[in-house]
Structure formats: C-alpha cells, structure tokens
C-alpha cells in the first residue's frame, strides 16, 4: 500500500537565505577565527624565538646584599624576588653593572644568572615553555574571537533584518486575507465586526 505524501511548496528565497544564514555564518566565523588565531600564534612564536636568540645567559656576581623581604603590593601579594646590584663581563670583555631580580636575602658575592643582549645590556629572561604556551594560547584565542565575533554579529543583524521583513510581509498579507477569513468564520460581513 502506497502512502501519499503531500508536497510542501518550495520555500521563498528569503526563507532559504534565513535558514542557511546561521550555518554559513558559523562556518565563516570558525574559518576566520582559525586563520586569525593561527596567524597570531605564529607571530608570537616568531617574537619569542627572536627574543630567545637575542638573550644570552651570563653569570654575574652580586655586588651588594639583596633585601631580605620582597615588597608587598596594595593587594597584599608580594613578588618572589627583589632587585639587587650585580656585575658581569660583557661579550666585548668590558665590566658591566646593573640591577636584576634575585631571591630575597641573597648575599653579596653570590653568583646569579642574568640575561643580556648582544650589546651586553640586561634584558628579561626568555619565556619558559609554559609561559610561551600560555602567551600563545591567550593571544591566539583573543585573535580568533576578534575575527569570529564580527562575522557572527553581522549574521545576527542580517537575520533580524530578514525576520522583520518577513513579519512585515505577513502583516501585509494578513490585512488582505483577514476580512474574508473573518466572514467565513463568523458568517457576518467584515464591516459589521469592526464597528
């Protein structure tokens, strides 16, 4: 026994656009986010690699005692290290001096590792693998969200506009159909019901 299936009329082009818009927007947002995130991660990795290549570990000697306690911030948290004066020999053989972070209470004469650039100036220590991963993750995630959000916002605005247009069309159609529908349902002329 065959079952008859009533064919539905094809949806209007506007309805097809409205139906496919969310999927297209999400696919575009994911692609844009992935591309922007990957580019940002690559840029961070290049920057970290350049900083690692320019920083060289050098042994330095403390020329003065480090403070015994680290300063405490207004929030009540202290840093784990303090600044102390150090002396080291640069790549050119010249003696250099500066201040670097060391453990609190470190005594004068202690050897510590400092990081210098090619010119012998003190620089920050290169990021550890964990710090590099965290930096790449944050920057990549922010870039991905920054690329995906405008796509999704524009798609949402377009969808709301299509919906307002569809509702306005339905309202216009209802104003044309309603008098005849009311007559059929109540058996009275439309002009007698409006008064």
N, C-alpha and C positions, 0 to 999 in steps of 0.2 A: 504494500500500500504506500503510495507516494504522499508526502506531506507538502502541501502548498505553502510556500513562504512568500509573504508579501514583500515586494521590493520597496525599500525606502527611497525617497527621492534623493538625488545626489545633493550633498551639502553645497551651499553657496560658497563661492571662492573666499569670501570673508571668513566663513566658518572654518574652512580648511586652513587658512592662514592662522586663525586664532587657535586651532587645535595643534598645529605643528610649531608654533612660535616658542612654547616653553622648551621643547626638546632641542630645537635649533639653538636657542639661547644658551642652554646648559652645555651643549657640545662646544659652542664657540667660547663660552666662559672657561671651560676646562682647558681647551686648547690654548687660549690666550694666557691663562694662569700658568699652565705648564711651561709655555715658552718663556714668559717673563721670569718665572721662578728659576728656570734653568739658566737663563742668561745672567741673572743676579748672582746665583751660586757660583757660576763660572768667573764672574768679575771679582767676587770676594775671594775665591781660591787664588786667582791671579795676584790680587793685592797681598794676600797672606804669604804667597810664595816669594813675591818681591821683597816683602819685609824680612822674611827668614833669610833670604840671600844677602841682604844688606847688613844684618845684625851678626856680630861675631862675639862669642863668649870670651871674656878676658878675666884673668884672675887679678883682683885688686886687694889692697890692704887697707883696713880701717885706720884712719889717722886720728880718730877720737872715739871715745866711748859712745855707744848708742844709748838713747834714753831707755830707762828701764820699763816704762809703760807706754803703750800706744795711746794717742789722743782718742777721746770718746766724742762721737758726734752728738748733736742735739737729740737725735732719736735714741741715744743710749747705746749705740753699737760702736765698737772700736775697730780700727783696721788691725790686721795681724802683724803689720810691720811698721817700722819707723824709719825716718831719714837719718843718715849718718854720713860724715865726710869720708871719702876714700881717695886712694892714689893708685894709679896704674900706669903702665908703659904702653903708649900707642904703637901702632904698626910702624910708624916712622922712627921709633926709638925714643921719642920725647916723653918726658914725665908729664902726666895729666892728673888733674884733681877734679873732684865733683862731689855730688851727693847722690846716694842711691838708697833704696829700701833694703833694710836688713831686719833680722829678728830683734825684738826689744832686749836690751841688756847685753848685746854683743860688745866685747871689749876691744879697745884699740889694739892693733896688731893682728887681729883675726883676718884670715883670708876669706874673701867672698867672691862670687862670680858676678860680674857686671856685663852688660851688653853694650857694644859700641858699633858705630857705623864705620865706613871706610876712612872717614876723616878723624877717627878716634874720639868722637863725641859720644856721650852716653845716650842711649836710646832705650825704649821699653823692651822688655824681654819679648821674644816672639810668642805667639799664642800656642798653647799646648794643643794636642789633637782634640781634646774635649772642648776647649774654648773655641777652636776653629769650627768644630761641628756645630756648636751652639750658635755661633755667629752666622754660619752659612744657612742654618735652619731658619733663624729669625729673619734674616734679610730675604732669603728665598720665599718664605711664607708671606711676608709683607708685600713683596713684589707680585706674587701670584694673586693675592687678594686685591691688590691695587689694579691689576689688569682685568680680573674677572668681575669685580663689582660694577664698573660702568656698563659692561655688557648686560648684566642681569638687571640693573636699574633701567636701562633703555628698553629692554624687552618688557619689563613690568609696565613702564609708561605706555609703550605701544599696545600692550594687551588691554590696559584700562581704556585707552582711546577707542580701540576696536569694540570693546564691550559697550561703552557709552553710545557709539554709533549704532550698534545692533539694537540696543534698547530704544533708541530714538526711532529706528525703523519699525520696531514692534509697536511702539506707541502710535505712530502714524497709521499703521495697518489696523490697529485696534479701533482707532477713531473712525475708520471707514467701515469696519465689519460690525462694530458694536450695535448700531441701531437695528440692523437686520437680525442679529442674534437675539437681542432683547425682545423683538417682536415674536420670534419663533418660540422663545422660552415662556413668555407671559401671555401671548395671544393678544396683546394690546399694541396699539400703534406707539411708535417711539416718542412722538410729541406729547402723548398723554402721560408718559412715565417721567419725563424730565421736569414737569411743572410742579 
